Amino acid sequence: MSFSGLAYVLFTILLAIISGGIIAYYYNPKRKQNIEAPKHRMLDDDN
């Protein structure tokens, strides 16, 4: 495998790891309250 092929494989693996980390961080049960807050705020009455 050439250097450019190896670089593409490593870059793809790095992007997959970063994407997995972002998904795991976003869907962490500890963050659910912070993620759901804007939705509930939008549905609340202004009065």
C-alpha distance matrix in Angstrom:
0.0 3.8 6.7 8.2 6.1 6.5 10.0 10.8 10.3 12.3 14.8 15.4 16.1 18.3 20.2 20.8 22.2 24.4 25.7 26.5 28.4 30.3 31.3 32.3 34.3 36.1 37.0 38.2 41.8 43.1 42.4 44.1 47.4 45.9 43.9 46.9 49.5 49.1 49.5 52.7 53.9 53.6 55.6 58.4 61.7 62.5 66.1
3.8 0.0 3.8 5.5 5.3 6.3 8.6 10.1 10.8 12.4 14.2 15.6 16.8 18.4 20.2 21.4 22.8 24.5 25.9 27.2 28.8 30.5 31.9 33.1 34.8 36.4 37.8 39.0 42.6 43.8 42.8 44.6 47.8 46.0 44.1 47.2 49.5 49.0 49.6 52.9 53.9 53.5 55.7 58.4 61.6 62.2 65.8
6.7 3.8 0.0 3.8 5.4 5.1 6.0 8.7 9.9 10.4 12.0 14.2 15.3 16.2 18.2 19.9 20.9 22.2 24.1 25.6 26.8 28.4 30.1 31.3 32.6 34.4 36.0 37.1 40.9 41.7 40.7 42.7 45.7 43.8 42.0 45.3 47.4 46.9 47.7 51.0 51.8 51.5 53.9 56.5 59.6 60.1 63.7
8.2 5.5 3.8 0.0 3.8 5.4 5.0 6.2 8.7 9.9 10.4 12.3 14.3 15.1 16.4 18.3 19.9 20.9 22.3 24.2 25.6 26.8 28.5 30.1 31.3 32.8 34.5 35.9 39.6 40.6 39.3 41.1 44.1 42.1 40.1 43.3 45.4 44.6 45.4 48.8 49.5 49.0 51.4 54.1 57.2 57.6 61.3
6.1 5.3 5.4 3.8 0.0 3.8 5.4 5.2 6.3 8.7 9.9 10.7 12.5 14.3 15.5 16.7 18.6 20.1 21.2 22.7 24.5 26.0 27.1 28.7 30.4 31.8 33.1 34.6 38.2 39.5 38.4 40.0 43.2 41.4 39.3 42.3 44.7 44.1 44.6 47.9 48.9 48.4 50.6 53.4 56.5 57.3 60.9
6.5 6.3 5.1 5.4 3.8 0.0 3.8 5.4 5.1 6.2 8.5 9.9 10.6 12.2 14.2 15.4 16.5 18.3 19.9 21.1 22.6 24.4 25.8 26.9 28.5 30.3 31.6 32.7 36.4 37.5 36.6 38.5 41.6 39.9 38.1 41.2 43.6 43.2 43.9 47.1 48.1 47.9 50.1 52.7 56.0 56.7 60.2
10.0 8.6 6.0 5.0 5.4 3.8 0.0 3.8 5.5 5.2 6.0 8.5 9.9 10.4 12.2 14.2 15.3 16.3 18.1 19.8 21.0 22.4 24.2 25.5 26.8 28.4 30.2 31.3 35.1 36.0 34.8 36.7 39.7 37.8 36.0 39.3 41.4 40.8 41.7 44.9 45.8 45.5 47.9 50.5 53.6 54.2 57.7
10.8 10.1 8.7 6.2 5.2 5.4 3.8 0.0 3.8 5.5 5.1 6.1 8.6 9.8 10.5 12.3 14.2 15.3 16.3 18.2 19.9 21.0 22.4 24.2 25.6 26.9 28.4 30.0 33.7 34.9 33.6 35.2 38.3 36.4 34.3 37.4 39.7 39.0 39.6 42.9 43.8 43.4 45.6 48.4 51.5 52.2 55.8
10.3 10.8 9.9 8.7 6.3 5.1 5.5 3.8 0.0 3.8 5.5 5.2 6.2 8.6 10.0 10.6 12.4 14.3 15.4 16.5 18.4 20.1 21.1 22.5 24.3 25.8 27.0 28.4 32.0 33.4 32.4 33.9 37.2 35.6 33.6 36.6 39.1 38.8 39.2 42.4 43.6 43.3 45.4 48.1 51.4 52.3 55.8
12.3 12.4 10.4 9.9 8.7 6.2 5.2 5.5 3.8 0.0 3.8 5.4 5.1 6.1 8.6 9.8 10.5 12.3 14.2 15.2 16.5 18.4 19.9 20.9 22.4 24.3 25.7 26.7 30.4 31.4 30.5 32.5 35.6 33.9 32.2 35.4 37.7 37.5 38.3 41.4 42.4 42.4 44.6 47.1 50.4 51.2 54.7
14.8 14.2 12.0 10.4 9.9 8.5 6.0 5.1 5.5 3.8 0.0 3.8 5.5 5.0 6.2 8.6 9.9 10.5 12.2 14.1 15.3 16.5 18.3 19.8 21.0 22.5 24.3 25.6 29.4 30.3 29.0 30.8 33.8 31.9 30.0 33.3 35.4 34.9 35.8 39.0 39.8 39.7 42.0 44.5 47.8 48.4 51.9
15.4 15.6 14.2 12.3 10.7 9.9 8.5 6.1 5.2 5.4 3.8 0.0 3.8 5.4 5.1 6.2 8.7 9.9 10.5 12.2 14.2 15.4 16.4 18.2 19.9 21.1 22.4 24.1 27.7 29.1 27.8 29.3 32.5 30.8 28.6 31.7 34.1 33.7 34.1 37.4 38.5 38.2 40.3 43.0 46.3 47.1 50.7
16.1 16.8 15.3 14.3 12.5 10.6 9.9 8.6 6.2 5.1 5.5 3.8 0.0 3.8 5.5 5.1 6.2 8.7 9.8 10.5 12.3 14.3 15.3 16.3 18.3 20.0 21.1 22.2 25.9 27.2 26.3 28.0 31.3 29.8 27.9 31.0 33.6 33.5 34.0 37.0 38.4 38.4 40.4 42.9 46.3 47.3 50.7
18.3 18.4 16.2 15.1 14.3 12.2 10.4 9.8 8.6 6.1 5.0 5.4 3.8 0.0 3.8 5.4 5.2 6.2 8.6 9.9 10.6 12.4 14.3 15.3 16.5 18.4 20.1 21.0 24.8 25.6 24.6 26.6 29.6 27.9 26.2 29.6 31.8 31.7 32.6 35.6 36.6 36.8 39.0 41.3 44.7 45.4 48.9
20.2 20.2 18.2 16.4 15.5 14.2 12.2 10.5 10.0 8.6 6.2 5.1 5.5 3.8 0.0 3.8 5.4 5.1 6.0 8.5 9.8 10.5 12.2 14.1 15.2 16.4 18.2 19.8 23.5 24.6 23.1 24.8 27.8 25.9 23.9 27.1 29.4 29.0 29.7 32.9 33.9 33.8 36.0 38.6 41.8 42.6 46.1
20.8 21.4 19.9 18.3 16.7 15.4 14.2 12.3 10.6 9.8 8.6 6.2 5.1 5.4 3.8 0.0 3.8 5.5 5.1 6.0 8.5 9.9 10.5 12.1 14.1 15.3 16.4 18.0 21.6 23.1 21.9 23.3 26.7 25.3 23.1 26.1 28.8 28.7 29.0 32.1 33.5 33.5 35.3 37.9 41.4 42.4 45.9
22.2 22.8 20.9 19.9 18.6 16.5 15.3 14.2 12.4 10.5 9.9 8.7 6.2 5.2 5.4 3.8 0.0 3.8 5.5 5.1 6.1 8.7 9.9 10.4 12.1 14.2 15.4 16.2 19.9 21.0 20.2 22.1 25.3 24.0 22.4 25.5 28.0 28.3 29.0 31.8 33.1 33.5 35.5 37.8 41.3 42.3 45.6
24.4 24.5 22.2 20.9 20.1 18.3 16.3 15.3 14.3 12.3 10.5 9.9 8.7 6.2 5.1 5.5 3.8 0.0 3.8 5.4 5.0 6.3 8.7 9.8 10.5 12.3 14.3 15.3 19.1 19.8 18.5 20.5 23.5 21.7 20.1 23.5 25.6 25.7 26.7 29.5 30.5 30.9 33.1 35.3 38.8 39.5 42.9
25.7 25.9 24.1 22.3 21.2 19.9 18.1 16.3 15.4 14.2 12.2 10.5 9.8 8.6 6.0 5.1 5.5 3.8 0.0 3.8 5.4 5.2 6.2 8.6 9.9 10.6 12.3 14.1 17.8 19.0 17.4 18.8 22.0 20.4 18.2 21.3 23.8 23.7 24.2 27.3 28.5 28.6 30.6 33.1 36.5 37.5 40.9
26.5 27.2 25.6 24.2 22.7 21.1 19.8 18.2 16.5 15.2 14.1 12.2 10.5 9.9 8.5 6.0 5.1 5.4 3.8 0.0 3.8 5.5 5.1 6.0 8.5 9.9 10.6 11.9 15.5 17.1 16.2 17.6 21.0 19.9 18.0 20.9 23.7 24.1 24.5 27.2 28.8 29.2 30.9 33.3 36.8 38.1 41.3
28.4 28.8 26.8 25.6 24.5 22.6 21.0 19.9 18.4 16.5 15.3 14.2 12.3 10.6 9.8 8.5 6.1 5.0 5.4 3.8 0.0 3.8 5.4 5.1 6.0 8.5 10.0 10.5 14.3 15.0 14.1 16.2 19.3 18.0 16.7 20.0 22.3 22.9 23.8 26.3 27.7 28.4 30.3 32.4 36.0 37.0 40.1
30.3 30.5 28.4 26.8 26.0 24.4 22.4 21.0 20.1 18.4 16.5 15.4 14.3 12.4 10.5 9.9 8.7 6.3 5.2 5.5 3.8 0.0 3.8 5.5 5.1 6.1 8.6 9.9 13.7 14.4 12.5 14.4 17.3 15.6 13.8 17.2 19.4 19.7 20.7 23.4 24.5 25.1 27.2 29.3 32.8 33.7 37.0
31.3 31.9 30.1 28.5 27.1 25.8 24.2 22.4 21.1 19.9 18.3 16.4 15.3 14.3 12.2 10.5 9.9 8.7 6.2 5.1 5.4 3.8 0.0 3.8 5.4 5.2 6.1 8.4 11.8 13.5 11.9 12.9 16.3 15.2 13.0 15.8 18.6 19.1 19.4 22.1 23.7 24.2 25.8 28.1 31.7 33.1 36.3
32.3 33.1 31.3 30.1 28.7 26.9 25.5 24.2 22.5 20.9 19.8 18.2 16.3 15.3 14.1 12.1 10.4 9.8 8.6 6.0 5.1 5.5 3.8 0.0 3.8 5.6 5.4 5.9 9.6 11.1 10.5 12.0 15.5 14.9 13.4 16.3 19.0 20.2 20.6 22.8 24.6 25.5 27.0 29.0 32.7 34.1 37.1
34.3 34.8 32.6 31.3 30.4 28.5 26.8 25.6 24.3 22.4 21.0 19.9 18.3 16.5 15.2 14.1 12.1 10.5 9.9 8.5 6.0 5.1 5.4 3.8 0.0 3.8 5.7 5.4 9.1 9.4 8.1 10.5 13.4 12.2 11.3 14.6 16.7 17.9 19.0 21.0 22.4 23.7 25.4 27.1 30.8 31.9 34.8
36.1 36.4 34.4 32.8 31.8 30.3 28.4 26.9 25.8 24.3 22.5 21.1 20.0 18.4 16.4 15.3 14.2 12.3 10.6 9.9 8.5 6.1 5.2 5.6 3.8 0.0 3.8 5.6 8.6 9.5 7.1 8.4 11.4 10.1 8.2 11.4 13.9 14.7 15.5 17.8 19.3 20.3 22.0 23.9 27.6 28.8 31.8
37.0 37.8 36.0 34.5 33.1 31.6 30.2 28.4 27.0 25.7 24.3 22.4 21.1 20.1 18.2 16.4 15.4 14.3 12.3 10.6 10.0 8.6 6.1 5.4 5.7 3.8 0.0 3.8 6.2 8.5 7.2 7.2 10.9 10.9 9.0 11.2 14.3 15.7 15.7 17.7 19.8 20.8 21.9 23.9 27.7 29.3 32.2
38.2 39.0 37.1 35.9 34.6 32.7 31.3 30.0 28.4 26.7 25.6 24.1 22.2 21.0 19.8 18.0 16.2 15.3 14.1 11.9 10.5 9.9 8.4 5.9 5.4 5.6 3.8 0.0 3.8 5.4 5.6 6.9 10.3 10.7 10.0 12.3 14.9 17.0 17.4 18.8 20.8 22.4 23.5 25.0 28.8 30.3 33.0
41.8 42.6 40.9 39.6 38.2 36.4 35.1 33.7 32.0 30.4 29.4 27.7 25.9 24.8 23.5 21.6 19.9 19.1 17.8 15.5 14.3 13.7 11.8 9.6 9.1 8.6 6.2 3.8 0.0 3.8 5.4 5.3 8.3 10.1 9.9 11.2 13.7 16.4 16.5 17.2 19.5 21.5 22.0 23.3 27.0 28.9 31.2
43.1 43.8 41.7 40.6 39.5 37.5 36.0 34.9 33.4 31.4 30.3 29.1 27.2 25.6 24.6 23.1 21.0 19.8 19.0 17.1 15.0 14.4 13.5 11.1 9.4 9.5 8.5 5.4 3.8 0.0 3.8 5.7 7.3 8.6 9.8 11.4 13.0 16.0 16.9 17.2 19.0 21.4 22.3 23.0 26.7 28.2 30.4
42.4 42.8 40.7 39.3 38.4 36.6 34.8 33.6 32.4 30.5 29.0 27.8 26.3 24.6 23.1 21.9 20.2 18.5 17.4 16.2 14.1 12.5 11.9 10.5 8.1 7.1 7.2 5.6 5.4 3.8 0.0 3.8 5.6 5.4 6.3 8.7 10.2 12.7 13.9 14.8 16.3 18.4 19.8 20.7 24.4 25.7 28.2
44.1 44.6 42.7 41.1 40.0 38.5 36.7 35.2 33.9 32.5 30.8 29.3 28.0 26.6 24.8 23.3 22.1 20.5 18.8 17.6 16.2 14.4 12.9 12.0 10.5 8.4 7.2 6.9 5.3 5.7 3.8 0.0 3.8 5.5 5.1 6.0 8.4 11.2 11.5 12.1 14.3 16.3 17.0 18.2 22.0 23.7 26.2
47.4 47.8 45.7 44.1 43.2 41.6 39.7 38.3 37.2 35.6 33.8 32.5 31.3 29.6 27.8 26.7 25.3 23.5 22.0 21.0 19.3 17.3 16.3 15.5 13.4 11.4 10.9 10.3 8.3 7.3 5.6 3.8 0.0 3.8 5.5 5.3 6.0 9.5 10.3 10.1 11.8 14.4 15.2 15.7 19.4 20.9 23.2
45.9 46.0 43.8 42.1 41.4 39.9 37.8 36.4 35.6 33.9 31.9 30.8 29.8 27.9 25.9 25.3 24.0 21.7 20.4 19.9 18.0 15.6 15.2 14.9 12.2 10.1 10.9 10.7 10.1 8.6 5.4 5.5 3.8 0.0 3.8 5.6 5.4 7.9 9.9 10.5 11.2 13.7 15.4 16.0 19.6 20.5 23.1
43.9 44.1 42.0 40.1 39.3 38.1 36.0 34.3 33.6 32.2 30.0 28.6 27.9 26.2 23.9 23.1 22.4 20.1 18.2 18.0 16.7 13.8 13.0 13.4 11.3 8.2 9.0 10.0 9.9 9.8 6.3 5.1 5.5 3.8 0.0 3.8 5.7 7.0 8.1 9.9 11.2 12.7 14.3 15.8 19.5 20.7 23.7
46.9 47.2 45.3 43.3 42.3 41.2 39.3 37.4 36.6 35.4 33.3 31.7 31.0 29.6 27.1 26.1 25.5 23.5 21.3 20.9 20.0 17.2 15.8 16.3 14.6 11.4 11.2 12.3 11.2 11.4 8.7 6.0 5.3 5.6 3.8 0.0 3.8 5.8 5.5 6.5 8.8 10.3 11.2 12.8 16.5 18.3 21.0
49.5 49.5 47.4 45.4 44.7 43.6 41.4 39.7 39.1 37.7 35.4 34.1 33.6 31.8 29.4 28.8 28.0 25.6 23.8 23.7 22.3 19.4 18.6 19.0 16.7 13.9 14.3 14.9 13.7 13.0 10.2 8.4 6.0 5.4 5.7 3.8 0.0 3.8 5.5 5.3 6.1 8.6 10.1 10.7 14.3 15.5 18.2
49.1 49.0 46.9 44.6 44.1 43.2 40.8 39.0 38.8 37.5 34.9 33.7 33.5 31.7 29.0 28.7 28.3 25.7 23.7 24.1 22.9 19.7 19.1 20.2 17.9 14.7 15.7 17.0 16.4 16.0 12.7 11.2 9.5 7.9 7.0 5.8 3.8 0.0 3.8 5.5 4.9 6.1 8.7 10.0 13.2 14.0 17.3
49.5 49.6 47.7 45.4 44.6 43.9 41.7 39.6 39.2 38.3 35.8 34.1 34.0 32.6 29.7 29.0 29.0 26.7 24.2 24.5 23.8 20.7 19.4 20.6 19.0 15.5 15.7 17.4 16.5 16.9 13.9 11.5 10.3 9.9 8.1 5.5 5.5 3.8 0.0 3.8 5.5 5.3 6.5 8.9 12.4 14.1 17.2
52.7 52.9 51.0 48.8 47.9 47.1 44.9 42.9 42.4 41.4 39.0 37.4 37.0 35.6 32.9 32.1 31.8 29.5 27.3 27.2 26.3 23.4 22.1 22.8 21.0 17.8 17.7 18.8 17.2 17.2 14.8 12.1 10.1 10.5 9.9 6.5 5.3 5.5 3.8 0.0 3.8 5.4 5.1 6.3 10.1 12.2 14.8
53.9 53.9 51.8 49.5 48.9 48.1 45.8 43.8 43.6 42.4 39.8 38.5 38.4 36.6 33.9 33.5 33.1 30.5 28.5 28.8 27.7 24.5 23.7 24.6 22.4 19.3 19.8 20.8 19.5 19.0 16.3 14.3 11.8 11.2 11.2 8.8 6.1 4.9 5.5 3.8 0.0 3.8 5.5 5.3 8.5 9.6 12.5
53.6 53.5 51.5 49.0 48.4 47.9 45.5 43.4 43.3 42.4 39.7 38.2 38.4 36.8 33.8 33.5 33.5 30.9 28.6 29.2 28.4 25.1 24.2 25.5 23.7 20.3 20.8 22.4 21.5 21.4 18.4 16.3 14.4 13.7 12.7 10.3 8.6 6.1 5.3 5.4 3.8 0.0 3.8 5.6 8.2 9.3 12.7
55.6 55.7 53.9 51.4 50.6 50.1 47.9 45.6 45.4 44.6 42.0 40.3 40.4 39.0 36.0 35.3 35.5 33.1 30.6 30.9 30.3 27.2 25.8 27.0 25.4 22.0 21.9 23.5 22.0 22.3 19.8 17.0 15.2 15.4 14.3 11.2 10.1 8.7 6.5 5.1 5.5 3.8 0.0 3.8 6.5 9.1 11.9
58.4 58.4 56.5 54.1 53.4 52.7 50.5 48.4 48.1 47.1 44.5 43.0 42.9 41.3 38.6 37.9 37.8 35.3 33.1 33.3 32.4 29.3 28.1 29.0 27.1 23.9 23.9 25.0 23.3 23.0 20.7 18.2 15.7 16.0 15.8 12.8 10.7 10.0 8.9 6.3 5.3 5.6 3.8 0.0 3.8 6.5 8.8
61.7 61.6 59.6 57.2 56.5 56.0 53.6 51.5 51.4 50.4 47.8 46.3 46.3 44.7 41.8 41.4 41.3 38.8 36.5 36.8 36.0 32.8 31.7 32.7 30.8 27.6 27.7 28.8 27.0 26.7 24.4 22.0 19.4 19.6 19.5 16.5 14.3 13.2 12.4 10.1 8.5 8.2 6.5 3.8 0.0 3.8 5.5
62.5 62.2 60.1 57.6 57.3 56.7 54.2 52.2 52.3 51.2 48.4 47.1 47.3 45.4 42.6 42.4 42.3 39.5 37.5 38.1 37.0 33.7 33.1 34.1 31.9 28.8 29.3 30.3 28.9 28.2 25.7 23.7 20.9 20.5 20.7 18.3 15.5 14.0 14.1 12.2 9.6 9.3 9.1 6.5 3.8 0.0 3.8
66.1 65.8 63.7 61.3 60.9 60.2 57.7 55.8 55.8 54.7 51.9 50.7 50.7 48.9 46.1 45.9 45.6 42.9 40.9 41.3 40.1 37.0 36.3 37.1 34.8 31.8 32.2 33.0 31.2 30.4 28.2 26.2 23.2 23.1 23.7 21.0 18.2 17.3 17.2 14.8 12.5 12.7 11.9 8.8 5.5 3.8 0.0
